[in-house]
């Protein structure tokens, strides 16, 4: 089973690719934290250790 996905989206040329990726990451993180609340604690521990 692969541990990655491909996402094809249609974005206006005026949109910066960085903003599109950041928005996608924000939304996916929020959904993951809703589904798996224990990830929040793991993320905080890892973030401060880095």
PDB file with SEQRES, HELIX, SHEET and CRYST1 records, atoms N, CA, C and O in Angstrom:
SEQRES   1 A   50  UNK UNK UNK UNK UNK UNK UNK UNK UNK UNK UNK UNK UNK          
SEQRES   2 A   50  UNK UNK UNK UNK UNK UNK UNK UNK UNK UNK UNK UNK UNK          
SEQRES   3 A   50  UNK UNK UNK UNK UNK UNK UNK UNK UNK UNK UNK UNK UNK          
SEQRES   4 A   50  UNK UNK UNK UNK UNK UNK UNK UNK UNK UNK UNK                  
HELIX    1 AA1 UNK A   17  UNK A   35  1                                  19    
HELIX    2 AA2 UNK A   38  UNK A   49  1                                  12    
CRYST1    1.000    1.000    1.000  90.00  90.00  90.00 P 1           1          
ATOM      1  N   UNK A   1       0.848  -1.180   0.000  1.00  0.00           N  
ATOM      2  CA  UNK A   1       0.000   0.000   0.000  1.00  0.00           C  
ATOM      3  C   UNK A   1       0.895   1.245   0.000  1.00  0.00           C  
ATOM      4  O   UNK A   1       1.747   1.389   0.877  1.00  0.00           O  
ATOM      5  N   UNK A   2       0.713   2.132  -0.959  1.00  0.00           N  
ATOM      6  CA  UNK A   2       1.552   3.331  -1.003  1.00  0.00           C  
ATOM      7  C   UNK A   2       1.204   4.303   0.123  1.00  0.00           C  
ATOM      8  O   UNK A   2       0.073   4.332   0.607  1.00  0.00           O  
ATOM      9  N   UNK A   3       2.175   5.081   0.525  1.00  0.00           N  
ATOM     10  CA  UNK A   3       1.948   6.042   1.599  1.00  0.00           C  
ATOM     11  C   UNK A   3       1.896   7.471   1.054  1.00  0.00           C  
ATOM     12  O   UNK A   3       2.289   8.414   1.740  1.00  0.00           O  
ATOM     13  N   UNK A   4       1.420   7.624  -0.156  1.00  0.00           N  
ATOM     14  CA  UNK A   4       1.289   8.934  -0.761  1.00  0.00           C  
ATOM     15  C   UNK A   4       0.062   8.947  -1.672  1.00  0.00           C  
ATOM     16  O   UNK A   4      -0.478   7.903  -2.040  1.00  0.00           O  
ATOM     17  N   UNK A   5      -0.355  10.149  -2.020  1.00  0.00           N  
ATOM     18  CA  UNK A   5      -1.474  10.294  -2.945  1.00  0.00           C  
ATOM     19  C   UNK A   5      -1.112  11.356  -3.978  1.00  0.00           C  
ATOM     20  O   UNK A   5      -0.226  12.182  -3.758  1.00  0.00           O  
ATOM     21  N   UNK A   6      -1.803  11.318  -5.089  1.00  0.00           N  
ATOM     22  CA  UNK A   6      -1.675  12.355  -6.104  1.00  0.00           C  
ATOM     23  C   UNK A   6      -2.973  13.140  -6.113  1.00  0.00           C  
ATOM     24  O   UNK A   6      -4.057  12.558  -6.075  1.00  0.00           O  
ATOM     25  N   UNK A   7      -2.867  14.442  -6.164  1.00  0.00           N  
ATOM     26  CA  UNK A   7      -4.041  15.301  -6.176  1.00  0.00           C  
ATOM     27  C   UNK A   7      -3.953  16.191  -7.415  1.00  0.00           C  
ATOM     28  O   UNK A   7      -2.966  16.900  -7.611  1.00  0.00           O  
ATOM     29  N   UNK A   8      -4.970  16.148  -8.229  1.00  0.00           N  
ATOM     30  CA  UNK A   8      -5.045  16.998  -9.410  1.00  0.00           C  
ATOM     31  C   UNK A   8      -6.113  18.054  -9.166  1.00  0.00           C  
ATOM     32  O   UNK A   8      -7.278  17.726  -8.944  1.00  0.00           O  
ATOM     33  N   UNK A   9      -5.717  19.311  -9.205  1.00  0.00           N  
ATOM     34  CA  UNK A   9      -6.662  20.394  -8.958  1.00  0.00           C  
ATOM     35  C   UNK A   9      -6.543  21.431 -10.071  1.00  0.00           C  
ATOM     36  O   UNK A   9      -5.508  21.554 -10.725  1.00  0.00           O  
ATOM     37  N   UNK A  10      -7.601  22.152 -10.259  1.00  0.00           N  
ATOM     38  CA  UNK A  10      -7.615  23.232 -11.240  1.00  0.00           C  
ATOM     39  C   UNK A  10      -7.547  24.550 -10.482  1.00  0.00           C  
ATOM     40  O   UNK A  10      -8.443  24.882  -9.706  1.00  0.00           O  
ATOM     41  N   UNK A  11      -6.477  25.293 -10.718  1.00  0.00           N  
ATOM     42  CA  UNK A  11      -6.239  26.536  -9.984  1.00  0.00           C  
ATOM     43  C   UNK A  11      -6.023  27.657 -10.992  1.00  0.00           C  
ATOM     44  O   UNK A  11      -5.332  27.464 -11.993  1.00  0.00           O  
ATOM     45  N   UNK A  12      -6.602  28.818 -10.743  1.00  0.00           N  
ATOM     46  CA  UNK A  12      -6.353  29.940 -11.654  1.00  0.00           C  
ATOM     47  C   UNK A  12      -4.860  30.295 -11.690  1.00  0.00           C  
ATOM     48  O   UNK A  12      -4.144  30.106 -10.707  1.00  0.00           O  
ATOM     49  N   UNK A  13      -4.412  30.801 -12.814  1.00  0.00           N  
ATOM     50  CA  UNK A  13      -3.004  31.158 -12.947  1.00  0.00           C  
ATOM     51  C   UNK A  13      -2.601  32.291 -12.014  1.00  0.00           C  
ATOM     52  O   UNK A  13      -1.415  32.482 -11.746  1.00  0.00           O  
ATOM     53  N   UNK A  14      -3.569  33.037 -11.525  1.00  0.00           N  
ATOM     54  CA  UNK A  14      -3.263  34.150 -10.633  1.00  0.00           C  
ATOM     55  C   UNK A  14      -2.992  33.686  -9.204  1.00  0.00           C  
ATOM     56  O   UNK A  14      -2.476  34.458  -8.397  1.00  0.00           O  
ATOM     57  N   UNK A  15      -3.327  32.452  -8.881  1.00  0.00           N  
ATOM     58  CA  UNK A  15      -3.106  31.921  -7.537  1.00  0.00           C  
ATOM     59  C   UNK A  15      -1.674  31.401  -7.421  1.00  0.00           C  
ATOM     60  O   UNK A  15      -1.183  30.699  -8.305  1.00  0.00           O  
ATOM     61  N   UNK A  16      -1.021  31.750  -6.337  1.00  0.00           N  
ATOM     62  CA  UNK A  16       0.340  31.270  -6.094  1.00  0.00           C  
ATOM     63  C   UNK A  16       0.284  29.811  -5.658  1.00  0.00           C  
ATOM     64  O   UNK A  16      -0.545  29.437  -4.828  1.00  0.00           O  
ATOM     65  N   UNK A  17       1.160  28.998  -6.213  1.00  0.00           N  
ATOM     66  CA  UNK A  17       1.153  27.573  -5.870  1.00  0.00           C  
ATOM     67  C   UNK A  17       1.420  27.358  -4.384  1.00  0.00           C  
ATOM     68  O   UNK A  17       0.873  26.432  -3.784  1.00  0.00           O  
ATOM     69  N   UNK A  18       2.248  28.197  -3.790  1.00  0.00           N  
ATOM     70  CA  UNK A  18       2.521  28.089  -2.360  1.00  0.00           C  
ATOM     71  C   UNK A  18       1.243  28.237  -1.545  1.00  0.00           C  
ATOM     72  O   UNK A  18       1.017  27.470  -0.608  1.00  0.00           O  
ATOM     73  N   UNK A  19       0.412  29.203  -1.885  1.00  0.00           N  
ATOM     74  CA  UNK A  19      -0.840  29.420  -1.160  1.00  0.00           C  
ATOM     75  C   UNK A  19      -1.790  28.241  -1.317  1.00  0.00           C  
ATOM     76  O   UNK A  19      -2.484  27.874  -0.369  1.00  0.00           O  
ATOM     77  N   UNK A  20      -1.828  27.651  -2.497  1.00  0.00           N  
ATOM     78  CA  UNK A  20      -2.698  26.500  -2.741  1.00  0.00           C  
ATOM     79  C   UNK A  20      -2.256  25.315  -1.890  1.00  0.00           C  
ATOM     80  O   UNK A  20      -3.085  24.664  -1.255  1.00  0.00           O  
ATOM     81  N   UNK A  21      -0.954  25.033  -1.875  1.00  0.00           N  
ATOM     82  CA  UNK A  21      -0.425  23.915  -1.091  1.00  0.00           C  
ATOM     83  C   UNK A  21      -0.641  24.163   0.393  1.00  0.00           C  
ATOM     84  O   UNK A  21      -1.030  23.249   1.121  1.00  0.00           O  
ATOM     85  N   UNK A  22      -0.398  25.376   0.849  1.00  0.00           N  
ATOM     86  CA  UNK A  22      -0.576  25.693   2.269  1.00  0.00           C  
ATOM     87  C   UNK A  22      -2.034  25.509   2.688  1.00  0.00           C  
ATOM     88  O   UNK A  22      -2.305  24.968   3.760  1.00  0.00           O  
ATOM     89  N   UNK A  23      -2.960  25.947   1.865  1.00  0.00           N  
ATOM     90  CA  UNK A  23      -4.381  25.786   2.164  1.00  0.00           C  
ATOM     91  C   UNK A  23      -4.749  24.308   2.229  1.00  0.00           C  
ATOM     92  O   UNK A  23      -5.462  23.881   3.138  1.00  0.00           O  
ATOM     93  N   UNK A  24      -4.261  23.525   1.260  1.00  0.00           N  
ATOM     94  CA  UNK A  24      -4.532  22.091   1.261  1.00  0.00           C  
ATOM     95  C   UNK A  24      -3.969  21.430   2.521  1.00  0.00           C  
ATOM     96  O   UNK A  24      -4.638  20.599   3.134  1.00  0.00           O  
ATOM     97  N   UNK A  25      -2.761  21.788   2.907  1.00  0.00           N  
ATOM     98  CA  UNK A  25      -2.156  21.211   4.116  1.00  0.00           C  
ATOM     99  C   UNK A  25      -2.930  21.612   5.369  1.00  0.00           C  
ATOM    100  O   UNK A  25      -3.128  20.790   6.263  1.00  0.00           O  
ATOM    101  N   UNK A  26      -3.365  22.863   5.441  1.00  0.00           N  
ATOM    102  CA  UNK A  26      -4.141  23.319   6.602  1.00  0.00           C  
ATOM    103  C   UNK A  26      -5.440  22.537   6.745  1.00  0.00           C  
ATOM    104  O   UNK A  26      -5.774  22.067   7.833  1.00  0.00           O  
ATOM    105  N   UNK A  27      -6.164  22.402   5.649  1.00  0.00           N  
ATOM    106  CA  UNK A  27      -7.448  21.706   5.692  1.00  0.00           C  
ATOM    107  C   UNK A  27      -7.246  20.230   6.025  1.00  0.00           C  
ATOM    108  O   UNK A  27      -7.997  19.669   6.823  1.00  0.00           O  
ATOM    109  N   UNK A  28      -6.244  19.600   5.426  1.00  0.00           N  
ATOM    110  CA  UNK A  28      -6.023  18.181   5.699  1.00  0.00           C  
ATOM    111  C   UNK A  28      -5.573  17.964   7.148  1.00  0.00           C  
ATOM    112  O   UNK A  28      -5.955  16.969   7.764  1.00  0.00           O  
ATOM    113  N   UNK A  29      -4.777  18.870   7.697  1.00  0.00           N  
ATOM    114  CA  UNK A  29      -4.358  18.740   9.095  1.00  0.00           C  
ATOM    115  C   UNK A  29      -5.552  18.872  10.034  1.00  0.00           C  
ATOM    116  O   UNK A  29      -5.670  18.113  10.997  1.00  0.00           O  
ATOM    117  N   UNK A  30      -6.428  19.818   9.766  1.00  0.00           N  
ATOM    118  CA  UNK A  30      -7.611  19.999  10.604  1.00  0.00           C  
ATOM    119  C   UNK A  30      -8.479  18.748  10.583  1.00  0.00           C  
ATOM    120  O   UNK A  30      -8.959  18.303  11.626  1.00  0.00           O  
ATOM    121  N   UNK A  31      -8.680  18.182   9.399  1.00  0.00           N  
ATOM    122  CA  UNK A  31      -9.497  16.972   9.289  1.00  0.00           C  
ATOM    123  C   UNK A  31      -8.831  15.785   9.993  1.00  0.00           C  
ATOM    124  O   UNK A  31      -9.517  14.991  10.636  1.00  0.00           O  
ATOM    125  N   UNK A  32      -7.518  15.655   9.882  1.00  0.00           N  
ATOM    126  CA  UNK A  32      -6.814  14.570  10.571  1.00  0.00           C  
ATOM    127  C   UNK A  32      -6.921  14.723  12.079  1.00  0.00           C  
ATOM    128  O   UNK A  32      -7.147  13.742  12.788  1.00  0.00           O  
ATOM    129  N   UNK A  33      -6.759  15.948  12.577  1.00  0.00           N  
ATOM    130  CA  UNK A  33      -6.849  16.174  14.018  1.00  0.00           C  
ATOM    131  C   UNK A  33      -8.265  15.929  14.535  1.00  0.00           C  
ATOM    132  O   UNK A  33      -8.440  15.495  15.674  1.00  0.00           O  
ATOM    133  N   UNK A  34      -9.266  16.200  13.717  1.00  0.00           N  
ATOM    134  CA  UNK A  34     -10.642  15.886  14.111  1.00  0.00           C  
ATOM    135  C   UNK A  34     -10.842  14.378  14.204  1.00  0.00           C  
ATOM    136  O   UNK A  34     -11.459  13.885  15.148  1.00  0.00           O  
ATOM    137  N   UNK A  35     -10.325  13.659  13.236  1.00  0.00           N  
ATOM    138  CA  UNK A  35     -10.515  12.210  13.196  1.00  0.00           C  
ATOM    139  C   UNK A  35      -9.641  11.486  14.218  1.00  0.00           C  
ATOM    140  O   UNK A  35     -10.048  10.461  14.765  1.00  0.00           O  
ATOM    141  N   UNK A  36      -8.448  12.010  14.478  1.00  0.00           N  
ATOM    142  CA  UNK A  36      -7.495  11.365  15.382  1.00  0.00           C  
ATOM    143  C   UNK A  36      -6.932  12.401  16.359  1.00  0.00           C  
ATOM    144  O   UNK A  36      -5.828  12.906  16.153  1.00  0.00           O  
ATOM    145  N   UNK A  37      -7.676  12.719  17.411  1.00  0.00           N  
ATOM    146  CA  UNK A  37      -7.244  13.760  18.353  1.00  0.00           C  
ATOM    147  C   UNK A  37      -5.895  13.461  19.015  1.00  0.00           C  
ATOM    148  O   UNK A  37      -5.196  14.386  19.428  1.00  0.00           O  
ATOM    149  N   UNK A  38      -5.525  12.194  19.118  1.00  0.00           N  
ATOM    150  CA  UNK A  38      -4.254  11.863  19.745  1.00  0.00           C  
ATOM    151  C   UNK A  38      -3.062  12.369  18.930  1.00  0.00           C  
ATOM    152  O   UNK A  38      -1.959  12.483  19.465  1.00  0.00           O  
ATOM    153  N   UNK A  39      -3.263  12.667  17.674  1.00  0.00           N  
ATOM    154  CA  UNK A  39      -2.179  13.196  16.842  1.00  0.00           C  
ATOM    155  C   UNK A  39      -1.742  14.588  17.298  1.00  0.00           C  
ATOM    156  O   UNK A  39      -0.588  14.969  17.107  1.00  0.00           O  
ATOM    157  N   UNK A  40      -2.645  15.335  17.891  1.00  0.00           N  
ATOM    158  CA  UNK A  40      -2.306  16.681  18.342  1.00  0.00           C  
ATOM    159  C   UNK A  40      -1.189  16.612  19.370  1.00  0.00           C  
ATOM    160  O   UNK A  40      -0.219  17.365  19.279  1.00  0.00           O  
ATOM    161  N   UNK A  41      -1.307  15.735  20.333  1.00  0.00           N  
ATOM    162  CA  UNK A  41      -0.278  15.597  21.366  1.00  0.00           C  
ATOM    163  C   UNK A  41       1.033  15.127  20.756  1.00  0.00           C  
ATOM    164  O   UNK A  41       2.095  15.640  21.109  1.00  0.00           O  
ATOM    165  N   UNK A  42       0.978  14.161  19.846  1.00  0.00           N  
ATOM    166  CA  UNK A  42       2.188  13.666  19.196  1.00  0.00           C  
ATOM    167  C   UNK A  42       2.866  14.780  18.412  1.00  0.00           C  
ATOM    168  O   UNK A  42       4.088  14.920  18.456  1.00  0.00           O  
ATOM    169  N   UNK A  43       2.084  15.564  17.701  1.00  0.00           N  
ATOM    170  CA  UNK A  43       2.640  16.655  16.897  1.00  0.00           C  
ATOM    171  C   UNK A  43       3.313  17.687  17.789  1.00  0.00           C  
ATOM    172  O   UNK A  43       4.399  18.169  17.468  1.00  0.00           O  
ATOM    173  N   UNK A  44       2.682  18.029  18.903  1.00  0.00           N  
ATOM    174  CA  UNK A  44       3.269  19.036  19.805  1.00  0.00           C  
ATOM    175  C   UNK A  44       4.578  18.536  20.381  1.00  0.00           C  
ATOM    176  O   UNK A  44       5.548  19.291  20.452  1.00  0.00           O  
ATOM    177  N   UNK A  45       4.628  17.280  20.794  1.00  0.00           N  
ATOM    178  CA  UNK A  45       5.858  16.729  21.363  1.00  0.00           C  
ATOM    179  C   UNK A  45       6.976  16.726  20.318  1.00  0.00           C  
ATOM    180  O   UNK A  45       8.106  17.109  20.618  1.00  0.00           O  
ATOM    181  N   UNK A  46       6.672  16.310  19.134  1.00  0.00           N  
ATOM    182  CA  UNK A  46       7.669  16.229  18.072  1.00  0.00           C  
ATOM    183  C   UNK A  46       8.131  17.626  17.658  1.00  0.00           C  
ATOM    184  O   UNK A  46       9.314  17.837  17.388  1.00  0.00           O  
ATOM    185  N   UNK A  47       7.208  18.571  17.610  1.00  0.00           N  
ATOM    186  CA  UNK A  47       7.541  19.927  17.184  1.00  0.00           C  
ATOM    187  C   UNK A  47       8.543  20.561  18.136  1.00  0.00           C  
ATOM    188  O   UNK A  47       9.520  21.169  17.698  1.00  0.00           O  
ATOM    189  N   UNK A  48       8.305  20.422  19.436  1.00  0.00           N  
ATOM    190  CA  UNK A  48       9.196  21.046  20.404  1.00  0.00           C  
ATOM    191  C   UNK A  48      10.532  20.301  20.530  1.00  0.00           C  
ATOM    192  O   UNK A  48      11.520  20.878  20.985  1.00  0.00           O  
ATOM    193  N   UNK A  49      10.567  19.054  20.140  1.00  0.00           N  
ATOM    194  CA  UNK A  49      11.815  18.300  20.209  1.00  0.00           C  
ATOM    195  C   UNK A  49      12.711  18.601  19.020  1.00  0.00           C  
ATOM    196  O   UNK A  49      13.923  18.402  19.098  1.00  0.00           O  
ATOM    197  N   UNK A  50      12.148  19.066  17.943  1.00  0.00           N  
ATOM    198  CA  UNK A  50      12.925  19.298  16.718  1.00  0.00           C  
ATOM    199  C   UNK A  50      13.802  20.526  16.829  1.00  0.00           C  
ATOM    200  O   UNK A  50      14.519  20.860  15.885  1.00  0.00           O  
TER     201      UNK A  50                                                      
END                                                                             
